[in-house]
């Protein structure tokens, strides 16, 4: 996301940021840190935090809940 931010004008909004396999491979602490960094990079820009159009099989609900809680500032 940082590379896109540097390349595009501030008037362009972005959607994305979360690599889907991170939901599967990161523990909750790693996922929290990863998402927090994305949000820090994108602060002040038009941005929708999202993964791609799908996630790998086996992703736990807890992983999605962690993403929501970080985005809402609860973690």
C-alpha positions as CSV (number, residue, x, y, z in Angstrom):
1,X,0.0,0.0,0.0
2,X,2.9,2.4,0.7
3,X,4.2,2.0,-2.8
4,X,0.8,2.7,-4.3
5,X,0.4,5.8,-2.0
6,X,3.7,7.2,-3.3
7,X,2.8,6.5,-6.9
8,X,-0.8,7.9,-6.9
9,X,-2.1,11.4,-6.2
10,X,-4.0,11.9,-2.9
11,X,-7.2,12.4,-4.9
12,X,-7.2,8.6,-5.8
13,X,-8.8,6.3,-3.3
14,X,-7.7,2.7,-2.9
15,X,-9.4,-0.5,-1.8
16,X,-7.5,-3.5,-0.5
17,X,-4.4,-3.9,1.6
18,X,-4.9,-7.3,3.2
19,X,-3.2,-10.2,1.5
20,X,-5.7,-13.1,1.9
21,X,-3.2,-15.6,3.0
22,X,-2.3,-13.4,6.0
23,X,-5.7,-14.3,7.5
24,X,-4.7,-18.0,7.2
25,X,-1.1,-17.9,8.2
26,X,-0.7,-15.1,10.8
27,X,-1.7,-15.6,14.4
28,X,-3.9,-12.9,15.9
29,X,-1.0,-10.8,17.2
30,X,0.7,-10.8,13.8
31,X,-2.5,-10.1,12.0
32,X,-3.3,-7.2,14.4
33,X,0.2,-5.7,13.7
34,X,-0.1,-6.2,10.0
35,X,-3.5,-4.5,9.7
36,X,-2.4,-1.7,12.1
37,X,0.5,-0.9,9.8
38,X,-1.7,-0.8,6.7
39,X,-4.1,1.6,8.5
40,X,-1.1,3.8,9.6
41,X,0.2,4.0,6.0
42,X,-3.2,4.9,4.6
43,X,-4.2,7.4,7.3
44,X,-5.4,10.6,5.7
45,X,-6.2,9.0,2.3
46,X,-9.4,7.7,0.8
47,X,-9.2,4.0,1.7
48,X,-11.4,0.9,2.1
49,X,-9.6,-1.8,4.1
50,X,-10.3,-5.2,2.3
51,X,-8.8,-8.4,1.2
52,X,-9.2,-9.7,-2.4
53,X,-12.5,-11.2,-3.5
54,X,-11.9,-14.4,-1.6
55,X,-9.9,-16.0,1.2
56,X,-8.3,-19.5,1.3
57,X,-10.4,-22.3,2.9
58,X,-9.9,-22.7,6.6
59,X,-9.7,-19.0,7.6
60,X,-11.2,-18.6,11.1
61,X,-13.9,-16.2,12.1
62,X,-11.5,-14.9,14.8
63,X,-9.2,-13.6,12.0
64,X,-11.9,-11.5,10.4
65,X,-13.1,-10.3,13.8
66,X,-9.5,-9.2,14.6
67,X,-9.4,-7.2,11.4
68,X,-12.7,-5.5,12.3
69,X,-11.6,-4.7,15.8
70,X,-8.3,-3.2,14.6
71,X,-10.1,-1.1,12.0
72,X,-12.6,0.1,14.7
73,X,-9.7,1.0,17.0
74,X,-10.7,-1.7,19.6
75,X,-7.3,-3.4,19.4
